[in-house]
Amino acid sequence: MRDPREGSNTDYGAIVGGTALSTVPMVILFLLPRRQFIAGLPAGATKG
């Protein structure tokens, strides 16, 4: 086991960068269909 008093060599910059890069496509895939859904709401709200 590692001694907690030793320094950590974890590259937090790489972790944060990888997390940001993996989050961007998910945000895009969430926002684009939402705009189309909201644009279609008035079309379906008319009484027939």
C-alpha positions in Angstrom: 0.0 0.0 0.0 1.1 3.5 -0.6 2.2 5.7 2.3 -0.2 8.6 2.6 2.7 10.9 3.7 4.3 10.5 0.3 3.5 13.0 -2.5 0.8 12.1 -5.0 1.8 12.1 -8.7 -1.8 12.3 -10.0 -2.1 14.4 -13.1 -5.3 16.4 -12.2 -5.0 18.5 -15.3 -5.3 15.5 -17.5 -8.2 14.2 -15.5 -10.1 17.5 -15.7 -9.3 17.8 -19.4 -10.5 14.3 -20.2 -13.7 14.9 -18.2 -14.4 18.2 -20.0 -13.8 16.6 -23.4 -16.1 13.7 -22.6 -18.8 16.0 -21.3 -19.1 18.3 -24.3 -20.7 15.7 -26.7 -23.2 14.7 -24.0 -24.2 18.4 -23.6 -24.6 18.9 -27.3 -26.7 15.7 -27.7 -28.9 17.0 -24.8 -29.4 20.5 -26.1 -30.1 19.9 -29.8 -33.1 17.7 -29.5 -34.5 19.9 -26.8 -34.7 22.9 -29.2 -36.6 20.8 -31.7 -38.9 19.5 -29.0 -39.7 23.1 -27.8 -40.2 24.3 -31.4 -42.7 21.5 -32.0 -44.8 22.3 -28.9 -46.9 25.1 -30.5 -47.6 23.0 -33.6 -49.2 20.3 -31.4 -51.1 22.6 -29.2 -53.8 23.6 -31.7 -57.2 22.2 -31.4 -58.4 20.1 -34.3 
